[in-house]
């Protein structure tokens, strides 16, 4: 792979890597607070993060966030949506790390 191709790939994946890292931080904060203890600033940060994800092509994740943030849903459904988001983020980070390692 040429240096220009490698640089192009890095500039393309940098927003995704940054967004995934932000998501991991938010998920850790949510885990620490718990669904019942999460205040409005933390929930608003999650909504903003999910909206940014939708712009990056992660619309399904943004829809899962709707479930996390809906106080009318039973806690088990909200927790399941949060778990789905965590699995998606962790899987994407692992795939991204594998792709980064395969670059020369």
C-alpha positions as CSV (number, residue, x, y, z in Angstrom):
1,X,0.0,0.0,0.0
2,X,1.4,3.4,-1.0
3,X,1.9,6.1,1.6
4,X,-0.9,8.2,0.0
5,X,-3.3,5.2,0.2
6,X,-2.4,4.6,3.8
7,X,-2.8,8.3,4.7
8,X,-6.2,8.3,2.8
9,X,-7.3,5.3,4.8
10,X,-6.2,6.8,8.1
11,X,-8.1,10.0,7.4
12,X,-11.2,8.1,6.4
13,X,-11.2,5.9,9.6
14,X,-10.1,8.6,12.0
15,X,-13.7,9.9,12.6
16,X,-15.0,6.4,13.2
17,X,-12.2,5.6,15.7
18,X,-12.8,8.9,17.5
19,X,-16.5,8.3,17.6
20,X,-16.1,4.8,18.9
21,X,-13.7,6.0,21.6
22,X,-16.2,8.6,22.7
23,X,-18.9,5.9,22.8
24,X,-16.7,3.7,25.0
25,X,-16.3,6.6,27.5
26,X,-20.0,7.3,27.5
27,X,-20.8,3.6,28.0
28,X,-18.4,3.5,31.0
29,X,-20.1,6.5,32.5
30,X,-23.5,4.9,32.0
31,X,-22.3,1.7,33.6
32,X,-21.0,3.7,36.6
33,X,-24.2,5.7,36.9
34,X,-26.7,3.0,36.0
35,X,-29.9,3.6,34.0
36,X,-31.8,4.8,37.0
37,X,-29.0,7.1,38.2
38,X,-28.1,8.6,34.9
39,X,-28.8,12.3,34.9
40,X,-30.0,14.5,32.1
41,X,-26.4,15.7,31.1
42,X,-25.3,12.1,30.7
43,X,-28.4,11.1,28.7
44,X,-28.1,14.2,26.5
45,X,-24.4,13.3,25.8
46,X,-25.6,9.8,24.8
47,X,-28.2,11.3,22.5
48,X,-25.6,13.6,20.9
49,X,-23.2,10.7,20.5
50,X,-25.9,8.6,18.8
51,X,-26.9,11.4,16.5
52,X,-23.2,11.8,15.4
53,X,-23.2,8.0,14.8
54,X,-26.2,8.3,12.6
55,X,-24.3,10.8,10.4
56,X,-21.5,8.2,10.2
57,X,-23.9,5.6,9.0
58,X,-24.8,4.0,12.3
59,X,-28.6,4.7,12.2
60,X,-29.5,1.4,13.8
61,X,-27.4,2.4,16.9
62,X,-29.2,5.7,17.0
63,X,-32.5,3.8,17.1
64,X,-31.2,1.7,19.9
65,X,-30.4,4.8,21.8
66,X,-34.0,5.8,21.5
67,X,-34.8,2.8,23.6
68,X,-32.1,3.6,26.2
69,X,-33.4,7.1,26.6
70,X,-37.2,6.3,26.7
71,X,-38.2,6.5,30.4
72,X,-41.6,4.9,29.5
73,X,-40.0,1.6,28.5
74,X,-39.5,-1.1,31.2
75,X,-36.0,-1.1,32.7
76,X,-35.2,-4.5,31.1
77,X,-35.9,-3.1,27.6
78,X,-33.8,-0.1,28.2
79,X,-30.9,-2.2,29.6
80,X,-31.2,-4.6,26.6
81,X,-30.8,-1.6,24.2
82,X,-27.8,-0.3,26.2
83,X,-26.2,-3.8,26.1
84,X,-26.8,-3.9,22.3
85,X,-25.0,-0.6,21.9
86,X,-22.1,-1.8,24.1
87,X,-21.7,-5.0,22.0
88,X,-21.8,-3.0,18.7
89,X,-19.2,-0.5,19.9
90,X,-16.9,-3.1,21.3
91,X,-17.2,-5.3,18.1
92,X,-16.5,-2.3,15.9
93,X,-13.5,-1.3,17.9
94,X,-12.1,-4.8,17.6
95,X,-12.7,-4.9,13.9
96,X,-11.1,-1.5,13.5
97,X,-8.1,-2.6,15.5
98,X,-7.7,-5.6,13.3
99,X,-8.0,-3.5,10.2
100,X,-5.4,-1.1,11.5
101,X,-3.0,-4.0,12.3
102,X,-3.3,-5.3,8.7
103,X,-2.0,-2.1,7.3
104,X,1.6,-2.1,6.3
